[in-house]
Amino acid sequence: MRSYLILLTMGDGRRAVMRGMFATDWAAIDNAYEVFDDELVLAAVPRRVGGY
């Protein structure tokens, strides 16, 4: 598991930041779309935080 910071851009122009522990980049992205409504999120960009 790695620590991630996920940068989100919403359909109405708002931006959000989400932090969590995920196994892969894709798991982090999938979780962002599950937490927020699929139709609301335009982009989810995962960034690894910390070590390996």
Secondary structure, 3 states (H helix, E strand, C coil): CEEEEEEEEECCCCEEEEEEEECCHHHHHHHHHHHCCCCCEEEEEEEEECCC
